[in-house]
Amino acid sequence: MNLLKPNNIFIILSTCLIIFYVESTVLANLASFDTNYFKVKPESFYFNYWELDDNHNLFMKEYGLMQRISLSYLYNSNILYKVEGRFAYGQISYEGSTSYGHPVNLSNVCDYMFEIRELIGIQLLINSDLAISTFSGLGYRNLNDELGQASYLGYKRESNYLYLPLIIQTCVNINNKALINNEFEYDFFLLGIQNSYLSDFNPNYNDVTNIQNQGFGLTNNISFSVPLNNLILSTELFFRYWHIEKSYLSYLKNNGENVGYVWEPENNTIEIGIGIGLFFEF
């Protein structure tokens, strides 16, 4: 299922609008902007990753649906302090080729992703109905691709990203009944470490580490929040994008002798999906 097709995008947006309408019929007072909270948010998203060769032609791609659980904690005093953690899992499809050019198409490739961030921010209250917040801090993202378990032609791949998130958040209070929040994020890429476990494919090969130092990330989240009994319920539509440039070269060894070079190609990642969160205020 390709969620980037126009019909599927229409279904996602229609579903979000229906949820938004149902939530907006709940009549209660929403807490003020200075609320401290713990948030739990299940997410479902379409994952698309692709690599390009030196001529910017498609080299390989992986795609499919993934499920994620996101946790966040916000403490608001004179400054905003936030900690976020995410864990995602999915079975995706792979389309690529061998080094000899033979096509390789696989399904049910297990991918799992872990991410943690620590953020510091400030909040500017424009008036009683509008607040603008900015955040920055440090983020770490880990993605494991178990291609070696799906085929004897494959091997495990592990991506590690260290990045600096820069976030601006606009929050609008609608008649004390709902909050609409838009969050834009630019991720300044600090360091990437790509581990390729080539010994899974050939025991005579060494496992290779490639260093990446150029790239960026973009995220946009739009959410709608309303009170539900003693909780706050939010619905979110999000889009995330990563672009990482070609890595430095590393030696490929066969029985300890150098036989060539390997690198991580230029690559891109897209995530588009929806989430439903529960806020526990304190």
C-alpha positions in Angstrom: 0.0 0.0 0.0 1.5 3.3 -1.1 0.2 6.1 1.1 1.7 8.7 -1.1 -0.9 8.0 -3.8 -3.5 10.7 -4.1 -6.5 8.5 -3.1 -4.7 7.2 0.0 -3.6 10.7 1.1 -7.3 11.8 0.7 -8.4 8.9 2.9 -5.9 9.9 5.7 -6.9 13.6 5.6 -10.6 12.7 5.6 -10.1 10.4 8.6 -8.3 13.2 10.5 -11.0 15.7 9.7 -13.7 13.4 10.9 -11.8 12.8 14.2 -11.3 16.6 14.5 -15.0 17.2 14.1 -16.0 14.6 16.7 -13.5 16.0 19.2 -14.7 19.6 18.7 -18.2 18.7 19.8 -16.9 18.0 23.4 -17.7 21.0 25.6 -15.4 21.6 28.5 -12.7 24.0 29.6 -9.2 23.3 28.4 -6.2 23.9 30.6 -4.1 27.0 30.2 -0.9 27.1 28.1 1.4 26.6 31.2 0.2 23.1 31.9 2.8 20.4 32.9 2.0 17.1 31.4 3.0 13.5 30.5 1.9 12.4 27.0 1.4 9.0 25.5 0.8 8.9 21.7 0.4 5.8 19.5 1.3 6.5 15.8 0.9 4.8 12.5 2.9 6.0 9.6 4.1 5.2 6.1 7.9 4.8 5.9 9.8 5.3 2.6 13.6 5.1 2.4 15.6 5.3 -0.8 19.3 5.5 -1.8 20.8 7.2 -4.8 24.0 6.3 -6.7 26.7 8.9 -7.6 24.6 9.8 -10.7 21.6 10.4 -8.5 19.8 7.4 -9.9 17.7 5.2 -7.7 19.8 2.5 -6.2 17.4 0.8 -3.7 14.3 1.5 -1.7 12.4 0.3 1.3 8.8 1.1 2.2 5.9 0.0 4.3 3.7 0.8 7.3 5.2 1.1 10.7 3.7 1.5 14.2 5.2 3.7 16.9 4.7 4.7 20.5 5.8 8.2 21.5 6.2 9.4 25.1 6.9 12.9 26.2 7.2 14.8 29.5 7.0 18.6 29.7 7.8 20.7 32.8 7.0 24.4 32.5 8.5 26.9 35.0 10.4 30.0 33.8 11.7 27.8 31.0 10.3 24.8 29.2 12.0 21.4 29.7 10.9 18.5 27.6 12.1 14.9 27.2 10.8 12.7 24.4 11.2 9.1 23.5 9.9 7.1 20.5 10.0 3.4 19.5 8.7 2.1 16.2 8.4 -1.3 14.5 7.3 -2.5 11.2 7.7 -5.2 8.5 8.5 -3.4 5.2 9.4 -4.2 1.6 12.8 -4.0 -0.1 13.5 -3.4 -3.8 17.2 -3.4 -5.0 19.7 -5.5 -6.8 22.9 -7.5 -6.2 26.3 -6.2 -7.1 25.9 -8.0 -10.4 22.7 -6.2 -11.2 20.2 -9.0 -10.5 16.9 -7.7 -9.1 16.2 -8.4 -5.4 12.6 -8.0 -4.1 11.8 -8.9 -0.5 8.9 -8.5 1.8 8.4 -8.7 5.6 11.8 -7.1 6.4 11.8 -6.2 10.1 12.8 -2.6 10.9 12.8 -1.0 14.3 13.6 2.5 15.3 14.4 4.2 18.6 14.7 7.9 19.3 15.3 10.1 22.3 15.5 13.9 22.7 16.1 16.4 25.4 14.9 19.9 24.8 14.9 23.3 26.4 12.6 26.1 25.3 10.9 29.4 26.1 7.3 30.4 25.7 5.9 33.8 24.6 2.3 34.5 25.5 1.0 36.9 22.8 -2.4 37.0 24.4 -4.8 34.7 26.2 -5.5 32.8 23.0 -2.1 32.6 21.4 1.3 31.3 22.5 4.6 30.8 20.6 7.3 28.5 21.9 10.8 27.7 20.7 12.8 24.6 21.6 16.3 23.4 21.0 18.4 20.6 22.4 20.0 17.3 21.4 18.4 14.2 19.6 19.6 10.7 18.9 18.0 8.4 16.3 18.7 4.7 15.9 17.3 2.6 13.0 17.9 -1.1 12.6 17.2 -2.9 9.3 17.2 -6.7 9.6 17.7 -7.4 5.9 20.0 -10.3 6.7 17.2 -12.2 8.4 15.0 -11.8 5.2 17.5 -13.1 2.7 20.9 -14.8 2.5 21.8 -11.9 0.1 21.3 -9.3 2.8 22.9 -8.2 6.0 21.9 -6.2 9.1 22.2 -2.4 8.8 22.2 0.1 11.7 21.9 3.9 11.3 22.8 6.3 14.1 22.0 10.0 13.9 23.0 12.7 16.3 21.3 16.0 15.6 20.3 19.4 16.9 16.6 20.1 16.7 15.4 23.7 16.2 11.6 23.9 16.8 9.0 26.7 16.6 5.6 25.9 17.9 2.4 28.0 17.6 -0.6 27.2 19.9 -4.0 28.7 19.5 -6.8 28.5 22.1 -10.2 28.3 20.5 -12.9 29.6 22.9 -11.4 27.7 25.8 -12.7 24.5 24.1 -9.8 23.3 22.0 -6.2 23.9 21.1 -4.7 23.9 17.6 -1.0 23.4 17.5 1.4 23.7 14.6 5.0 22.6 15.1 7.8 23.1 12.6 11.2 21.6 13.2 14.5 21.8 11.4 17.1 19.2 12.4 20.8 20.2 12.1 22.6 17.0 11.3 25.7 16.6 13.6 27.0 13.1 13.0 25.9 9.8 11.4 27.4 6.4 12.1 26.3 3.7 9.7 27.2 0.1 10.7 26.9 -2.5 8.0 27.3 -6.1 9.3 28.7 -7.6 6.0 29.8 -10.7 7.9 26.1 -11.7 7.8 26.5 -12.0 4.0 30.0 -13.4 3.9 31.8 -14.6 7.1 35.1 -13.6 5.5 34.1 -10.0 5.2 34.6 -7.4 8.0 31.8 -5.4 9.5 32.1 -1.8 8.2 31.4 1.5 9.9 30.9 4.6 7.7 30.8 8.2 9.0 28.3 10.7 7.7 28.5 14.4 8.5 26.2 16.2 6.0 22.4 16.2 5.9 19.3 17.7 7.5 15.9 16.8 8.7 12.5 18.5 8.5 9.3 17.9 10.5 5.8 19.4 10.5 3.1 18.4 13.0 -0.4 19.7 13.1 -2.5 18.7 16.1 -5.9 19.4 17.6 -6.5 18.9 21.3 -9.7 18.8 23.4 -10.5 17.7 27.0 -11.9 14.3 27.6 -13.0 13.8 31.2 -9.8 14.2 33.3 -7.6 13.9 30.2 -6.7 15.8 27.1 -7.1 14.0 23.8 -5.1 15.1 20.7 -5.1 14.0 17.1 -2.0 14.7 15.0 -1.1 14.6 11.3 2.7 14.7 10.8 5.3 14.6 8.0 9.0 13.9 8.6 11.9 14.0 6.1 15.6 13.2 6.3 18.2 13.9 3.7 21.7 12.5 4.3 24.7 12.9 1.9 27.1 10.2 0.9 29.4 9.0 3.7 33.1 8.8 3.9 34.8 5.6 2.5 35.8 2.6 4.6 37.9 -0.4 3.8 36.3 -3.7 2.8 38.4 -6.6 4.0 38.3 -10.2 3.0 40.1 -12.5 5.5 41.8 -9.4 6.9 43.1 -8.1 3.5 41.9 -4.9 1.9 39.9 -5.7 -1.2 38.1 -2.4 -1.9 36.1 0.5 -0.4 32.5 0.7 0.7 30.3 3.7 1.6 26.8 4.7 2.5 25.1 6.3 -0.5 23.1 9.5 -0.5 19.7 8.7 1.0 16.3 10.1 1.9 13.6 9.1 4.3 10.0 10.1 4.5 7.5 9.4 7.2 3.8 10.5 6.9 1.1 9.4 9.3 -1.3 10.1 12.1 -1.2 9.8 15.9 -3.6 10.0 18.8 -2.3 11.3 22.1 -3.4 11.3 25.7 -2.2 14.1 28.0 -2.0 13.5 31.7 -1.8 16.9 33.5 -0.2 17.6 36.9 
